[in-house]
């Protein structure tokens, strides 16, 4: 599809019908004296240098400082990168450096990319501002033109924050040559920011989550201010629309603050943005309605003065709100500052080419001169573009006494902090941030073996004690489902944290409930990636909403593992309940276990999926996951009362093993079986146990071994996952040649994929969720999906008959009668609207 036709660059929005009085809600500032002349010169030179390097990284394979006329041989064979966002990133980076240098701030740069149908970039930087009082400020930028890595990497190189981590990227001609020529090429930095980039803590991945990540980062960080730059492309996303409400969950007495910057440069990949078509009055009205205090930054001729004054005003406003809260005089519904920054798309690149607008249009989104390798006209335009920055005024083209060849000039460096640990890319917080929480001992919370208990109600008591032990480093992010999911024991010691609700305002609540899975996940990532620990409980059917966010987090973790200077980071912990097996009351829409498969698709070293069979096993599993590092942990279980099969001690041993033979349900402790029955998941394991009890009566000659698997990853072939059983251990547990009947909570294809590569898999039969459901009874859900005790027992008889002649003589009749029992139960359910009495009583074995 062709790009949008425009009649002028940087087209203005049509005027709205709102009254001019709306402008009174915007903040007006005197910007004329916000910078000294020397500061202004240094900022402008930094911007020129960084913009030059960023553009050169996209185009140049040689002649990096334009010491001769460009030729086609100087141009890379593949032109990759996104220019459109780079000038805006450099603009903000330069101003951060100025503040750090002026106030001797402690600084941290955190960078991560973002990509969706509209490509995005996430940059984050933290620093300590000695303002009205000491702040730590994390700048999180998300610009809709993604892969703006050239701007970030150029700025990191200028401040010499690359070479301490990557030795070849020295601040001289050799390092600059490598940075420019190897960008987006094998062996160099990729076109987006990832865990290999010094200072980055987040793999942004896709559009929409910068703001929620920013709010999560400031929670329980009272001296942290996060400036989150939301591009006008990203502003169109649903997750961002909800995340604007994130400050309503920020208690200024206990947490830091977020300073959003809405970067309006008007274009996405090939079309204008919604915000770009809104005039100032419409934007002021929108953000005032959200509850923000709005400042428009748009004086392009004096943009440095405008932005410097606006950022200082915003920090002062944040200080005013926090000072009031921390002195016991909280402002109810404070209006936090937001900046609306208007700059042209692809600022400073060629204005026109081939009769089409470039600067100020979507054509500058990626590579403004895509034919520079073959077109003399575009090559000449590139020469003029790069030369316009005056590289010979910014870099030493020749070495000499006290001058390093290729290094930036002294005036340019004057806004960069002198001390290494003050530089944006060199803070340890970016690569050594994890602080483990104290997980309480859990066995005294266990339930007596033989009783029935809700896994979630029991887990709630462990979470309650965890909050008591970690009052400022542990939070729960939940989409308004904590009570429904029966985790409400936490409210014995804490509360919710909605600051706009008088019932929870300024109470120190550790629970964030907002009916947006995207916002919960974003806040959880921001909280976790800044060194703390959190839990995300959710209805099973709707956890898939954050599938791709979870994948992006795992990509960051993977690259962090492969980067030798990075330390551990916290795991993301998902607690999946209200499962399909007991969503018979809400119906088909609430029956969806697909998130399991999403986690299984991750890099095996990072993925952990647990399906604990009872309350005591769940306690052991949650305690383990809260202590774990570097993983994506998924725990799946029931909130309804189910039998407690194992004592706390037995449960712990079982969870350590990942699977074990349940002798109490097996014939002769499972020795020499005819068939192996396997349960994976709470309700389907109950059906396996019920089937084993039924078989004692219906087929007493059948020798049954019952196994429960709590760690799904043990099933894969040895070497496919760190937890995968060896071939000998697999055969010892499941036998080498007997038929195996697996009753699985999720989609059967997931287990089929796991066991692929194991020998003799044709002996394994797998049942699980078949995408069958409605509003019905709990046991009918088992019948509909062929996971009922009757289906398991009939399959066991048919499979065991192949190895036991005593069983084979009556196998057909016995299996047929068992399925007749299933049909009669279904008739009863349809006739009475309920399951037969005693259906979920704990099975007994003589």
N, C-alpha and C positions, 0 to 999 in steps of 0.2 A: 504494500500500500504506500503511495507517495506521501511525503511529508506535507504538513499543512502549508498552504500558500499564505504568505504575509506581505503586506504592502510597505512595511518599514521595520527596521530592527528594533528590538526591545519594545514592542507595541504596547501602548498604555491601555489600561482597562477602560471600558466605557463607564461614564459616570453613573452612579446609582441615584435612586430617588430618595435616599435618606437625607434628613435635614442636616445642614452644616453644623448645627449644634452638637452633633455626634463628636466632632473633632475636639470638643472640650474635654472628652474623656481620655484623650491622649496626653502624654507628658511632653511638655516643651522645655528645652534646655538651651542655655547659652554655651555653644561649643567652641567659641573662638580661641579660648586660652587653655584648652584641654591638654595640649602637648607643647613642649618647648620646641624651638626650631631644630635643635640637635636631635631630639627624639624623633621629630617628624622626618628629618633627612634619613636617619638610621632605619626607621620603619620602612620608608619608601625604597631604600636600597635593598633591604632584606627581601621585600616583596618582589622587586625586580629580579634579584638573584634566584630566589626560589621559583618564580614563574619561568625564568629562563631554563633552569635545570629541568623542571617538570615538562616543559615543551620538548626540550632536547631528548629526554628519556623516551618520549613517544617516537621520535623521528630518527635520531642520529646513531649511526654505527661507527662513525669516525669523525675527525675534525670537530671535536666536542666544544672547542672554544672559538670556533669560526676564525681560525688563523689564516684561512685562505677561502676563496669562493667555494660554496657548496657544489658538489657534483652528485650525479646519481649514485656513484659508488659510496658516498657518505651516508646514504639513506638505508635504513633497515629493510630487509626483504619483506617483513610483515610489520605493518603499522598497527600496534595494539595500545590501548589505553583510552582514558576518558579525560579529555581536556576541560570540558564545560564547567566542572565543579572546582577545578584546581585554583583559580584566582581567589575564589571565596574562602577556601581552606587556608590558603597562604595569608590572606588578609587577617583572619582571626589568629592564626599561629603567630604572626608578627606582633600582634597586640598582646598576646600572652607573654611573649618574651619580654616585651617592654615592661609589663607589670612585675614580672619575676625579677628582672634586673634592678628595677627601681626600688623594690621593697625587700630584696634578698629572700625571695620566697623559696620554700621547698617545693619541688615540682615533680610531677609524674605525667608522662604521656601514655595514654592508653588508646590503641588503635585497633579497629576491626572493620571488615568490609560488609557490605550489604548488597543483596541482589534479588530481584524478582522480575516480573515482566518489565518493571521500571528498575533500572540498576541504581543502587544506593551505596553510600559510604558511611561508615561510622568511625569517627575519630574521637578519642577521649583523652583528656589531659588533666592531671590534678596538680594543684600547687597550694601553698600556704600563703595567704594574704594577711599582712599585718595592717588590718583596717581599723575599724572601731574596736575590734578585738581580733584575736588570731583566728583565721579561717583556714581550712584546707579546701581547695577548690578543684573539682574535677570537671574538666570541660569535655562534654560528650557532643560530638558533632555528627549529624547524619544528613548528608547532602544527597539530593535525589539523583545526581549524576554519579553513579558508583564507580568503583575502581579508581578513585581519585588518589590512588597510592602515589603517583608522581609528586603531588604537592606535599604529602606527609613525609615521604622518603627524602625529598629535596630539603625540607626543613630540618629533618633529623641529621642529614649530612652536614648542613651548614652549622649546626650547633655541636657537631662532632659526637653524636650519640649513636652512630652506627658502629664505628671501629671498636669500641670496648666489647662488643658482642660478636661482631663479624670483622675479623682482622683485616681482610682485604679492602674494606671500605674506609680507608684513611682519608683525612681531610687534606688531600693534595691532588695533584694531577692524576696519579695512579688510581686513587680511590674514586675520584670523580669520573674518570674514564670507565671504570667498571660499573659504577652506578648507572651511568647513562646508557652504555652500550649493551649491558646485560639485562636491562629491565625488560620484563615480559619475554625473556629468552631462557632457554635451558641453562640452569646454573645460576640464574639471577633471581631477583625478587619478582614475585608474580604481580599481575595487574591489580590485585586487591590486597588490602592489609590483612595479615593473619598472625598466628602466634609466633612466626619467625621475625616479626617486626618488633624491635625494641620498644617497650612501653605499652604494647597492646595487651588488653585483657579480654577482648570480646570479638568473636567471629560473628559480625552482625548478620550476614547471610542474606536476609530478605527484607523487603520493605515493611515498615510499620512499627518497629519495636524499640527504636532509639529512646523514645521518651519514657516508656515503662522501665527500661533498663536503668535509665538515669534516676528515676524515683527509687528503684530498689537499691541503687548504690548509696544513696544518702541516708537510708534508714539506719538508725543507730550509729551514725557517723555525725555527731553534732557539729563538727567543725568542717564539714564537707559541703561545698556548693558545686553542683553539677550544671554546667551550661550546655544545654542540649540543642544543637542546631538541627531543626527539622526542615528538610527541603520541601518545596511546595508540591513536588510529586509525591513524596511520602505522606504529606498532609492529606492526601486524598484517600488514604487507606483507612479501613475500619478500625484496626487496632490503635492507630494514632488518635482517631477521633475519641475513643474512650480514654486513652491515656492522658488527655488534657485534664482529666479529673483527678489525676494521680496526687496532686498536691493536697487534695482533701483528705489524704491518708498520711500526711506528714505533720507530725507534732513538732513545732519549731523549738520546743524545749529539749527534746531528746534526739532529734534528727537534724540533718543538714537541710539544704534547700536545692531546688532545681531552678536554673535560669534558662528558660527556653528562648532560642533565637529562631524565628521562622524565616528561613532564607527563601525569599521570593525572587527567583530569576526568570520565571515566566514560562519555561518550557520543559517538557519531558523528552522522550526520544524523538518524537516527530509531531508533537502537538503541544499547544499551550496548556498550561495547568489551570485548574479551577481558581486557585489563589491568585495566579497571575492575571486572571480576568476580573478580580475583585479590586475595587478602588480602596483608598485608605479608610474611608468612612465605613465600608462594609467590614473590613478587617478589624477596625477598632470596635465596632459593634459586636462582632463575633467573639472576640477575645475578652471584651469587657463582660459579655454574658457568661462566659466560662468562669469569670471571677478574677481575671488578671488586670494588672495596671499596664497599659500599653504605651510603648515608645516606638515611633517610626524612625528608622535609620535609612535615609535615602539620598543624602546630599553627596552625589557622586564626585563633584569637584572638590569637596572637602571631606571625603569619606573617612579618612583617618581621624580627623578631629571629631567627626560625628560619632564614630564607633567608640573612640576612647572615652568621650564624655558619657555616652549612653551606658557603657559597661560599668563605669565607676558609679554612676547614679544607681544602677541596678543592684550593685553590691551594697551600697549604702542603704537601700531600701530593704534588702534582705537582713542586714544588720539590725535595722530598726525593728523589724518583726520579731527576730530572734531575741534581741535584748529585752523586749517587752515580755515574751514568754518565759525567759530564763530569770526574770526578776519578779515573777509571780503576777504579772499584769498582762496576761495574754490578750491579744486582739482577736475577737471572735470574727471568723470569716475574713482573715486578712487578704488583701489584694496583692498577690505576688507579682513581681515584674515579668514582662515578656517583651522581647525586642522583635520588631518586624524589619528585617534587613532586605532592602531592595537593591540588587546589583544586576548587571546584564549577564546573560548566559555567555560563557566563554570569553569573558572580559579580557581585552588586550590582544586577542588574536586578530588575523586579517578581517577587515569589515565586510569585504565582498570577494567573490570568486565566481567566474563564469556567469556573471550577471545575477548571482544569488547572494542573499545576505548570509554571512557566517557569524560574526560576532552579534550577540543579541538575538540569536535564533537557535532552533534545534540542531542546525547543521554543525554547531560547535560542540555538540554533546560528547562525541567520541573523538575522532580524528578530523580536525577541520580541513586538512588538505590531504585527502586519501590517495591522490595520485602523484604525490611528491616524488615517488621513485621513478616515474616514467614521463611526467608532464613538465616541460620546461617552464611553463607559466606558474605551476604550483611550486616548483622548486625555487623559482625566483621570489615568489611570495613568502615562502618559508625563510629564505635568506633575509628578507626585509623584516619579517616578524621577529626572528631571533635577534637580529641586529638591533632592533628597537629597544631592547633591554639594556644595551650597552655592556656586553659581557666583559670587554677589556677594562671597563671602569670598576668591575665588581670582583674580578679574579686576577691573580698574578699569573700572567702568561709566561713569565720567565722567573726562575729562581735567582736568588742573590743573597747578599748578606742580610740575615734576619728575615728573609722572605722565602716561604715555601712555595714552590711552583704549583700553580693550580689552586692555591688556598684563597679563601675570601678575603677581601680587604678589611682593614682594621675598623673603619667606620661602620661597615656592615655588621661586624661582629660586636659592636659596642652595646647592642641591646640583648646580647646573649649572656646568660649567667656565666660568671668566671669559674665557679666551683663545679666540678663534675657532677656531684650529687644533687645540684640544684637544677640540672638540665632536664627538660621535659622527658627525654627518652631514657634517662639513666636512673630513675628512682627504683629502689628495690621493691616498692609496693606493687610494681607492675609484674614482677616475676617471682616474688616470694611473699605472697599475701595471705596464704592459708593459715588459719589458726583453729586447730581442732577443738570441738566442743567436748564437754564432759558428759558422757552418756551414762546415766545412772545404771546401777546393777538392777536387773529386771526380774530375777527368779522369784523374789518375794511377791511380785505382782501376778504370778502365774495362777492358773485355775486348776483345781483338783481334777485329776484324770478321771474320766467317766461322767463328768457333768457336761452340760451344754452351756456354751457362752458365745457371745458375739465377738468375733475377732476384733472388730473396730472399737467396741466399747472397752475391751481390755487394752488395746493399743493406746487408746485415749489416756489411760492412766500413766503409761510410759511417757507419752508426750507431755503430759502435765508435769511429771517430775523432771523431764528434760528442760522445760521452760524455767522451772524453779532453779535448776543448776546453772542455767545459761541465760540470765535475764536480759542480756544485751547482745547476744551473738546467735540467737536462734529465733526464727519466725516461721509461721505457717501462712501460706498463701492459698486461699480457697475461694472458688467461685460460688459463694453463698450456699454452701452445702455441708458445712461442718456438723451442724446438729443433725441434719438428715442422714449424714454418713456415720452418726453415732460416735463421733470423736469429741463430744461436748464435755468430757471430763476436764479438758484443758481450761474450761471456764471456771473451774474451782480456784484457779490461781491467777488468771489473767482475763482479758476482755478483748473486744474488737477495738479497732484503731481509726474509725471514721471520725475525723475531726469536725465535721459539719453536723454531727449528731451529738446533742448535749449529753446523751447517756454514756458516750464513750470518749468524749473530748478530754484530752490531757490526763488520761488514766493509765498510760503506759501499756496499752494492749498489745499483745504479741501476735494477734490474729488479724490478717488483712483479708477481708471478704469483699470481693467485687465481682459482679456477675459478668466477667469477661475472662475467659481462659487465656487469651492473648496477654492481657495486662498482668494476670497472675504469673504467667511464665516469664514475661519480661522483667517484672519486679524480682522474681526468684533468681533469674540469671544475674541481674545487677547486684543483688545481695550476696549471692554465692561467689561471683567473680571478684568481689572486693573482700573476700576472705572469710565470710561467715557461712553458716549452714542453715538450710531451710527445707521445708517439706511442702509438697503440692498434692493434697488429696483431691480426688475428683470422681464424679460419676464415670464409670467405665466408658459409656457410649460417647462421651464428649471430650475425653482426653485427647482424642485424635485431632482436635482442632489445633493443637500446638505441635503436631507432628514435625513440621518443617523447622520450627524454632528449636525443637529438641535436636534435630539433625545438625543444625548449625552449631549448637553448643558442642556436640560431639566432634565436629570437624576441628573446632578450636582445640579441644582436648587432645585429639590425635596429633595435631601438629606440635602442641606443647610437649607431648611425650617424645617427639622426635627432635626437639630442640634442646641441646644439652645444658643450656644455662637456665632453663626454666625449672622452678620448683613445683611441688605438688599443688593442685588446685582442688577445690571441693567438688563432691559429686552433686549431680542434680537428682533429687529423690522424688519419685512419683508414687503415690499410694492410690491404687485404682480399686474402687469398690462400687457398691450399687450395681453389681454385675448383671449380665443378661439372665443368668439363672434365677435371679430373684427380682427381676424387673417385669414380672408377669402383670403387675398392676398398671404400670405405665405403658406397656405395649411395645410394639415392634420398633418404634423409633428409638427406644432406650436400650436396645439389645444389640451391642456392637463391641466385640472384644478385639478389634483390629489393631489397637495401639501396640499390642504384644508384637505383632509382625513388624511394626515400625522400628522397634528397638532391636529385634533380631537382625534387621538389615544393617545395623551399624557395624563399625570395625569391631571384630570379636573381643579385642583386648579391652574395649570400653564398655561393652554392653553386659548388663546383668538383669535377668528376669527371674523373679521368684514367685512361686505360687504356694505359700505355706498352707498346710491342710487344716490347721486348727489354731486356737488362740495362743497357745504356748509357743508354737512354731513361729507365729507372727511376731510375738514379742522378741524372740531371738533374732529374727530377720530384720526388723526395724532397727534394733540396737546396732546390728552389724552395719546396716546401710548408713546410719547417721555418723558412724565412725569412718566410713570408707572415703577414699580420695580418688579423684580422676575418672569416675564412672558416671554412666547414666543408669541409675537403679530404678527398676520397675517392680513394685510389689502388688500382687493381685489377690484380693480376698473378699470374703463376705461380711456384710454387716448384720446379718440375721444370726440368731443362736444356732450353733451347730455343735456336734459332739467334740469334746476334748479327748483326742485319742492317746496323747502322750503326756507324761509328766514333764515339768520344766526341765529336768535333767535329761530325760529321753529326747525331748524336743531339741535341746541344744545340740546333742550328739547327732541327731538326725539332720539338722540344718548344716552342721559342719560337713557331713558326708554328702549332702545334696540329694541323697536318695537312700532308701534302706528297705529291707524286707520287713513287713509287719507280721511278725510271727503269730500274734493273737488272732489274726484273720486268716492265716494260712493253715493248710493241712500239715500236721507233723512239723510245725515251725517252718514250713516251706521247703523241706528236704525232698529231693527227687520229684519235682512237680510234673504233671501232665500238661499244664498250661500256666501261663503267667498273666496275672491281671495287674494293670498299672493305672493308678489314679494320679492326675496332675491337675490340681485345683480343688477348692474346698467342696463344692457341691458334687462335682463328678467323682471325687474320691469317696464321698458318702455313698454314692450309688455303687461304686466298686465294692465297698465293704458290705452294703446291703446285698449285692449279688453273691458275694462269698458266703454270707449267712444263708441265703436262699439255696445255694448249691449244696450246702451241708444236708439240707432236707431233700432236695429234689434229685441230687446225683451224689450220694454219699461216697461212692467209689472214686469220684474224680479228685485227683490230687492237685490242689491249687496253691500257687504261691502269689501272695499279694504284695505289691511294691507301691510305695508312694515316692514320687519325684517332687521335690520342692524347689530345686535349682534346675531350671529348664536346660541350662547350658551343658549339663553333664552328658546329654544325649548325643552330641555331635561326635564324629570320629576323632580319635586322639590327635591332638595338634590343631584342631579347628578352632578351639577356644581354650583359654587357660584352665577352665574347669572341666573340660571334656574327659570322660573316663578313658583309661587305656583299654586296649582290646581285651586284655585278660580280665580287668575289673568289670568291663561291660558283660563279658560272658559269665563271670562268676555271679553277677547280680541277676542278669536276665536269662541265664542259661545260654548254651551254645546252639541248641537246636530246637528247643520247644517253642510252640506258637505263643505269641505275645499279643494280648488284647489291651490297647491303650485307650483310656477314657480321658479326654483332654478338654480343658476349659475353653481354649481358643479354636481357631480354624484348623482342621486337620492338616491342611497343606503345610502349616508351619512346622509341625513335628516331622512330616515327611521330608521337608527340606533339611531339618537338623540331622536326621538319621541317615540321609543319603551318604553313601561311602562306607557305612557299616556293612559287614558281610551278612548275607542271608536276610535281607530286609523284606523279602517276600513272605516271611513268616509273621510279619507284624501287621496287625489290623488296627486302624486308628479311627476313632469316632470323636466328634467334637461339635462345635457350633456349626450348624448347617444353614444358617440364615433362615431359620424357621422360627416364627414367634408371633405373638399377638397378645391381647389382654386375656389372660387365662389363669390357670393355677400353677403354682411352682412345679408340681410334679409333671403336669402336662408339658411344661417346657422341656423336661428331660425326655418325655416320650416323643415329642415333636422332633427332637434333634438326635434321636437314637442313642442317647447317653444314659438311659434309664437302667436300673438294676436288671430289668428283664432283658434288655438288649445285650447287656454285658454277660448275663448268665447264659443266655441262649448261644451267644458266640463262643463262650468258654466250653460249653458242652460239645459243640461241633468241632472246635479245635482240639480239645483234649481227647476226643474219641479216636483221633488218629494215632494216639500213643497208648491208649488204655482200652483193651478189648472188653473189659467189664462195663465200660461206659458206652462203647460203640454199639452194643446190642440194643440199647434203648435210647440212643442219642437223638434220633429223629423225632420220636414221640415226645421225649422230655423237652426238647427245644421248642417243638410246636406247642406244647401245653403252656410253657412259660410265656410264649408270645400271645397265647390266648388270655393269660392272666393280664398281660399288658392291655389287650383290647378291652377286657372287662373293666379295668381301672379307668380307662379313657371314657367308657360309657358312663361310669359313675360320676366322673368329673363333669361331663356335659349335662347329666341329669340333675346334679345337686349343686353345681357351681363351686365345688371345693374338692380337695383331695380326700381320699379315703382316710378314715381315722387311723392314726398310728403310722402314717406313711413316713414321717420323719422322726419317729422314735429311734433311739440309738440301737442298732442291731446287736443281738446277743448271740454268742457262740457257746454251745454246750461243751 
